Amino acid sequence: MRLGMGEILLILAVVLLIFGPKKLPQLGEALGKGIRSFRKATTEREEEPPAEQARLPEGVSPVQTEQQKPVASARR
């Protein structure tokens, strides 16, 4: 679904009516900061190895099969 020029103008007009012309620069700045911090967080997350994998001894896989998981105590 793509927005055409008419839909974009309608959305901008409604935002202008709701928030007023004095608040629009502040809203734009806040939105830009939020998008930047989200992008930064996602790229940093991809670059860092998960902490759980960093603590595992060499040769040990982080995924356990059903057979390797501890068995819960029997019901009484």
C-alpha positions in Angstrom: 0.0 0.0 0.0 1.5 3.3 -1.1 0.5 6.8 -0.1 -0.1 9.2 -2.9 0.6 13.0 -2.8 -3.1 13.7 -1.8 -3.0 11.4 1.2 0.4 12.8 2.4 -0.9 16.4 2.1 -4.1 15.4 4.0 -2.1 13.8 6.8 0.2 16.8 7.0 -2.8 19.2 7.2 -4.4 17.2 10.0 -1.1 17.2 11.9 -0.8 20.9 11.4 -4.3 21.4 12.7 -3.8 19.2 15.8 -0.4 20.4 16.9 -0.1 23.9 15.4 2.8 25.5 13.6 4.9 26.1 16.7 5.0 22.5 17.7 5.9 21.0 14.3 9.6 21.7 14.4 9.8 20.1 17.9 7.9 17.1 16.7 10.1 16.7 13.7 13.2 16.9 15.8 11.9 14.4 18.3 11.0 12.0 15.5 14.4 12.3 13.9 16.2 11.7 17.2 14.0 8.6 17.8 14.7 7.2 14.4 18.5 7.8 14.8 18.6 6.2 18.2 16.7 3.2 16.9 19.0 2.7 14.0 22.0 3.1 16.2 20.7 0.5 18.7 19.9 -2.0 15.9 23.4 -1.7 14.3 25.1 -1.9 17.7 23.1 -5.0 18.5 24.1 -6.7 15.3 27.8 -6.0 15.9 27.9 -7.3 19.5 27.8 -11.0 20.2 25.2 -12.0 22.7 26.5 -12.2 26.2 25.3 -15.8 26.6 27.4 -17.0 23.7 30.5 -15.2 25.0 30.4 -17.1 28.3 30.0 -20.6 26.8 33.1 -22.8 26.8 34.6 -23.6 23.4 32.9 -26.3 21.5 29.6 -26.0 23.3 26.6 -25.0 21.3 24.2 -22.4 22.7 21.2 -24.6 21.5 20.2 -27.6 23.6 18.2 -30.4 22.3 15.3 -31.9 24.2 17.5 -34.8 25.3 20.1 -32.5 26.8 17.7 -30.4 28.9 17.3 -31.3 32.6 14.3 -33.3 33.5 11.8 -31.7 35.9 11.0 -33.6 39.1 8.1 -36.1 38.9 4.7 -35.0 40.1 3.5 -36.2 43.5 
